[in-house]
Amino acid sequence: LLAVAFAAMTCAAAAQTPKYPDWEGAWVRRSDGVFDATKKPGLAQQPPLTEEYQKVFEKSVADQAAGGQGNNPMSACIPPGMPRMMIGYGVGLEFVIQPKITYVILGEPMMQVRRIFTDGRKHPPEDEMDATFNGHSIGHWEGDTLVVETNNLRGAEDSVFDGWVDVNGSPYSQQAKFTEKIRRVAYDHLQIDMTLEDPKAYTKP
């Protein structure tokens, strides 16, 4: 479980119906969501990788320790994608909430736009979709919390540069599914709790 805190840069004052909480606007990340082998307070444990993906992770870490880039997507000018754009990338995010869709806009330098469909649609069949950096996201509101499920992501099968979960380089496969719970816990505090399920790369969620 990754928990990431954000602080408000600006808060939109646009009128909205009670169904859509007023946390539109630009937010700056206060902390990175990372797995951490040192088990420091507030950080999660080393991720429970399968043997195959543990080797991918260790190879990347060893290369970085030797002064290389490992398999860091950013070293190849590839967008950080999901979930790193949400939890471990050093620029702000902007949320635009509409009745049928929520937009998440990543600021400079790559200007990515992520779409979360909230109109009741389902994920398209796997054979009708091409994997993308941000995947396919559908969401629904549970009170003031936006619950989002994302799949169809480019994983490590596509390229050695694809599929980082966090800034430490924890990998994932194309079987990955991320579930987010996004809510505003205070006026200037937006929280995202994220769970990863990936039976190919991880031994448990």
C-alpha positions in Angstrom: 0.0 0.0 0.0 1.4 3.3 -1.1 0.2 6.5 0.6 1.2 9.8 -0.9 0.5 13.3 0.5 0.0 16.4 -1.5 -0.3 20.0 -0.5 -2.5 22.5 -2.4 -0.8 25.1 -4.6 -4.1 26.6 -5.7 -7.6 25.5 -5.0 -10.4 26.0 -7.6 -13.5 27.7 -6.3 -15.7 26.6 -9.1 -19.2 25.6 -8.0 -19.8 21.9 -8.1 -22.6 19.6 -7.1 -22.2 17.7 -3.8 -21.4 14.5 -5.7 -18.1 15.9 -6.9 -15.9 17.2 -4.0 -14.1 20.5 -4.6 -10.5 19.4 -4.9 -10.0 20.5 -8.4 -6.9 22.5 -9.1 -3.1 22.2 -8.8 -1.3 20.3 -6.1 2.3 19.8 -5.3 3.6 16.5 -4.0 4.9 16.5 -0.4 6.2 12.9 -0.3 7.1 10.2 -2.7 5.3 6.8 -2.4 8.1 4.2 -2.3 8.8 0.7 -1.3 11.8 0.8 1.0 14.0 -2.1 2.1 15.3 -0.2 5.2 11.8 -0.2 6.7 12.1 3.5 7.7 9.1 4.9 9.7 6.3 5.8 7.3 7.6 3.8 4.4 6.6 0.4 3.1 8.7 -2.7 3.2 10.7 -4.2 0.3 8.1 -5.2 -2.3 7.3 -9.0 -2.4 8.6 -9.7 -5.9 8.5 -13.0 -7.7 11.9 -14.6 -8.4 11.8 -13.5 -12.0 11.1 -9.8 -11.2 13.4 -9.8 -8.2 16.2 -10.4 -10.7 15.0 -7.5 -12.9 14.9 -5.3 -9.8 18.4 -6.3 -8.5 20.0 -5.9 -11.9 18.7 -2.4 -12.2 19.8 -1.5 -8.6 23.2 -2.9 -9.2 23.6 -0.8 -12.4 22.6 2.3 -10.6 25.0 1.6 -7.7 27.7 1.4 -10.4 26.8 4.8 -11.7 24.4 3.8 -14.4 20.7 4.5 -15.0 19.4 1.0 -14.4 16.2 0.5 -16.3 14.9 4.0 -15.3 12.3 5.1 -17.9 13.2 8.7 -17.4 16.8 8.0 -18.5 15.4 7.2 -22.0 13.1 10.3 -22.0 10.1 8.0 -21.7 7.1 9.4 -19.7 6.9 8.2 -16.1 3.4 6.8 -16.7 1.3 5.1 -14.1 1.7 5.0 -11.2 4.9 7.0 -11.0 3.2 10.2 -12.4 0.9 10.1 -9.4 3.3 9.1 -6.6 6.9 9.6 -7.4 7.7 12.3 -9.9 8.9 15.7 -8.9 6.4 18.0 -10.4 2.8 19.1 -9.5 -0.5 17.6 -10.7 -3.7 19.3 -11.7 -7.1 17.7 -11.4 -10.1 18.6 -13.5 -13.4 16.9 -12.3 -16.3 16.6 -14.7 -19.5 14.6 -14.5 -18.3 11.8 -16.8 -14.5 12.0 -16.6 -11.7 13.2 -14.4 -8.6 14.6 -15.9 -5.2 14.3 -14.2 -2.7 16.6 -15.8 1.0 16.2 -15.1 3.0 19.5 -15.4 6.3 20.1 -17.0 8.4 18.7 -18.6 6.3 16.0 -20.3 2.7 17.4 -20.1 0.9 14.1 -19.8 -2.8 13.9 -19.5 -4.5 10.9 -17.7 -8.2 10.3 -18.2 -10.3 8.6 -15.5 -13.7 7.6 -16.9 -16.5 8.0 -14.3 -19.5 7.4 -16.6 -20.1 3.7 -15.7 -18.1 2.2 -18.5 -16.1 -1.0 -18.1 -12.5 -1.8 -19.2 -12.5 -2.8 -22.9 -11.6 -6.4 -23.7 -7.9 -7.1 -23.6 -7.7 -8.0 -27.2 -9.2 -4.6 -28.2 -6.6 -2.4 -26.4 -2.9 -1.6 -26.8 -1.0 -1.1 -23.6 -0.1 2.5 -22.8 2.1 4.4 -20.3 -1.0 5.5 -18.2 -3.2 2.4 -18.9 -7.0 2.5 -18.9 -8.7 4.0 -15.9 -12.3 3.8 -14.7 -13.6 5.3 -11.5 -16.6 5.8 -9.3 -17.4 8.0 -6.3 -17.8 6.6 -2.8 -18.9 9.6 -0.9 -16.0 12.1 -1.2 -13.6 9.4 -2.3 -12.7 8.7 -6.0 -12.0 5.0 -6.4 -10.1 4.2 -9.5 -9.0 1.0 -11.2 -6.3 1.0 -13.8 -5.0 -1.8 -16.0 -3.6 -2.3 -19.6 -0.3 -0.7 -18.7 3.0 -1.1 -20.5 5.0 -3.5 -18.3 8.5 -4.9 -18.3 7.6 -7.2 -21.2 7.6 -4.2 -23.6 10.9 -2.7 -22.8 13.6 -2.6 -20.1 12.6 1.0 -19.7 8.9 0.4 -18.9 7.1 -0.4 -15.7 8.5 1.3 -12.6 6.1 1.4 -9.6 8.2 3.9 -7.6 11.3 6.0 -7.6 13.3 3.0 -6.3 12.6 1.1 -9.5 10.2 -1.6 -8.3 9.0 -3.2 -11.6 5.6 -4.5 -12.7 4.3 -6.6 -15.6 1.4 -6.2 -18.0 -0.8 -8.1 -15.6 -0.6 -5.2 -13.1 -3.8 -3.6 -11.8 -3.7 -0.5 -9.6 -6.5 0.5 -7.4 -6.5 4.1 -6.0 -8.5 5.9 -3.4 -8.2 9.6 -3.8 -9.7 12.0 -1.3 -9.2 15.3 0.3 -8.5 14.8 4.0 -8.0 18.5 4.8 -8.3 21.8 3.0 -4.7 21.6 1.9 -4.1 17.9 2.0 -5.1 15.4 -0.8 -4.3 11.8 -0.1 -3.9 8.9 -2.6 -3.9 5.3 -1.2 -2.8 2.8 -3.9 -2.8 -1.0 -4.1 -1.0 -3.0 -6.7 -2.1 -6.5 -7.8 0.3 -8.2 -10.2 0.5 -12.1 -9.9 3.3 -12.2 -12.4 5.6 -9.7 -10.7 4.5 -9.9 -7.1 3.7 -12.7 -4.7 0.9 -10.7 -3.0 -0.8 -7.3 -3.3 
